[in-house]
């Protein structure tokens, strides 16, 4: 939602003769962007453009001056877009603003009764926060460059401006190091990015107005480092990519000689001014168990492991400063010994973000934006970096809150399904960070999210289409009508319940090809059904149109298990979903019976209701890591049927 | 369907530990193929493979010797595949046979109640014809290399071995010529393949066991040639890419000096032994109108334009021979003055193919395999190169029939929808050319085609998914349930009716973004519905299961227009489909009423039936270039209702 919108009258038709003219600054990335823009508009509309010679341009684009060779935090992204019935004008101080404005133009294109068109409108827009990012973890499961690229296209479409690349963790070191080649050679399963690929990706992101901030997570989360270089570890090992909990040893000078060379290499490879060193979840066991480290702590007047980590971070910070980088890390790096120039990324919450700001540190919010927790979009949408603890900050302290980042941790994603875990939900985090805090109407958000989701598919993202293919694989057939009925109303368990439910540690090489891996994190069908039930109940059972729609859904579900059962039975991937299918059918039948009671103005019998509630309770328990999301609204119908006769 | 199949007992499980070992010949294309094979198997199953060190390979692959550097017509493609409950062995004389056998293995993988598995089986297989191809026209609409590549993946999956690249025609010259750069520069809209891209594509196809046969269509279909080189034309011009009907002038020696250089350049670029010079549909108007050409015909003792074309072809043939190429052309090149080495590709029919064979010429069948005519798969499946006129040939004459090619002419396709025009129907032409002529059970074909269609999507082909996106574009929404109901039962008009229906000449730059461009050439739903009606009627109206299914469909259609109407009305792309939607609903209602009469053992009233027949007749007329394919089975229900009371 732009900062300022004024509707005009009329529409600008998008025809075969659509054309773009560029005036002002001739940044090369601007020419490439206008070409991409036209290709994208052509894809969205199916119209191959054939501008007529001598005809005035449909859209004129004007940037006052060029952009920075290395995109800067806070670089001007504002733009003004004016669309009339005959032409459109997009002005911006920099090409970055043009990038943002062109995405707005694409979002405005609609099919109408008279062809594709953009409504006449005047938009003045700029972002609320200068740092709006998405973290993608490529360590737990490697994400190939082409998948990273299409996700960058998605980020550009929703006007985010940072991709935070979580490049190393216990399970894999994903960057080629020429200085220390055993990092990627022994610290990965052979899947990593070459330095050429990294450069290619950074250029790709830069073209789209997106900064690439690398993260190398140390001193914890560092198993992949010590396979090739065990001398970095605080413990004796042995370590493999699957076993051991090493922490880097901050007491040896050799560690810093290593990091000095390594960080210099990476600082050259990644041009962004910011460099993320992780620093989260340092499990102190190896430090506690190492007498030399314990002695170091004592002899240096430190109180505990936290002080030791702060010492480590101070050393890192000096190396990074020498390499002209600003250090960024998770909450745990916050320590009075560190200079105020560092930036703290909060996975713990607004409180720790506010605490950092009060102490003079800049910060980013990620708590509340973890896409891997499988929350509905509305829940992420409600999280504001400036709310809760941050609400009491002074204006100066508030200015230290730079923005936030959604996080896609990769324990449970593969290149096949990562898009559907990120999209479309990431778009609501993007809006939270771009638009005014007052923009928070949930119904409007979902309506616009649906439109954005459609546009994103034209970029090649597979967030919707992958489910279909994965379901066909499980069914061994293209005929998946009944399977889709079930898939459309279930969601994966929330938060870290999938971890809790897994027996023992996660096997990062296990296939992720079950229903839980294919379904969307949020069920549109269930949300819409819940709204229908609410409408119906609020009408006192009088809204016949709502009731008819509710009945159609309930009947579909009631009859579905009979159709689906043979498919589930014959597939090892689907057998675990049999109880879900049965529960859905039972819920359909129960809901229909409840409606019958309501229609007849009869109270449903207590005994029947008790029996049905057992069923609903059962349906609300996870099966195969999945939740039947229509159980709750059916429960509401049951409750309403109890009092139907008493009105 | 393989040449020989013997079922065994048990299944070979496909687990995470699946591995491949290669013995015998170490052709480099073989290593790449086994890697691709494993990646494809991984995609199909969603299993990332982790072979255990020291464990015996699941599948052992053995080729006796290497393959030709330039793939030869008739090179051995046979293979033997033996699968037991514990391992599989694939043997072949050449790596080409291995390529084919690995595709068979992929087709055998099924999801079972105990995981993915391949049934125990012994297969001995080889193709019936040595030339099994697909022509792709890239002139009328340019098809980018990536789209060509994924279609080559499809060809490999169905064991075809030739891609016939129709590279020039009136509307575009699509190859970079360094000798005559105005060919691609002025003879195209800027979209052409560079020579590097051509080489890349040929290597890509070679890796998959597919020959690339180029076609440059002359002396007709040559408008794109004469824009840059008007001296080649037989008329005075002027010509543009959109206007004029030039033919190349065969009477000037300068023409042959041009072709001598050009063909030498292209002969170097395309390594295949065969070279296609088109030669079809030479419209003699420019020859007739040119006194010099008429005089040439007379002075050289020729009778007519056909003789002149034969003279031209003889000259071409000599140039090609000098460049070590065998000339290939359409029916029209057949002329007693041409040597028996040339190959004739028949677009006219088996008769002309047989005639060529009798005269000692080799031939290929394409008549009956034109995918752009929108025929159902079964109709292509019924066409056999050896049937009809060819059935009476002697064994020696029969041996001259090398195989055939499906043809995808590109008047009405774009990169977006070309996959759905080619696939899955092309797979039935592939089977016709690979398998024994006795393999022709249509029900079995459709069942297997459905499975192949699913596999093809894992290659990245968009033959099924594109429809969904295109419908969403037309509707301007992701909610296309009702639109899909309509889209699933309509088919584009057949043969050249779309041309006849277009006002004036085709505008090759017009958007192809209407319903006719999105729907599949063949409606599975309509075919299945017709079968249901047949089953029901043959049971004398007693098959209640069939009737219940028929009623479900009919009710869905009857109720659909109400839901769909608002969507159709607000989209300029869909308004033209309003009558179709109304007709479908009326057919649904009529069919249900007919069933009611049949159920009650009542004859339906004549007046009612007459009224309904008007409706059915109306529904059988094309609207917006589309046919409602369920009109005919509804008509059968109406007819049955007439006699229902009289049994």
Interface residues (C-beta under 8 A of the other chain):
Chain A: X16 X43 X44 X45 X46 X47 X48 X50 X110 X111 X112 X113 X114 X115 X116 X414 X416 X450 X453 X454 X457 X458 X464 X465 X468 X469 X470 X472 X473 X474 X475 X476 X477 X478 X479 X509 X510 X511 X512 X513 X517 X569 X570 X571 X572 X573 X575
Chain B: X16 X43 X44 X45 X46 X47 X48 X50 X110 X111 X112 X113 X114 X115 X116 X414 X416 X450 X453 X454 X457 X458 X464 X465 X468 X469 X470 X472 X473 X474 X475 X476 X477 X478 X479 X509 X510 X511 X512 X513 X517 X569 X570 X571 X572 X573 X575
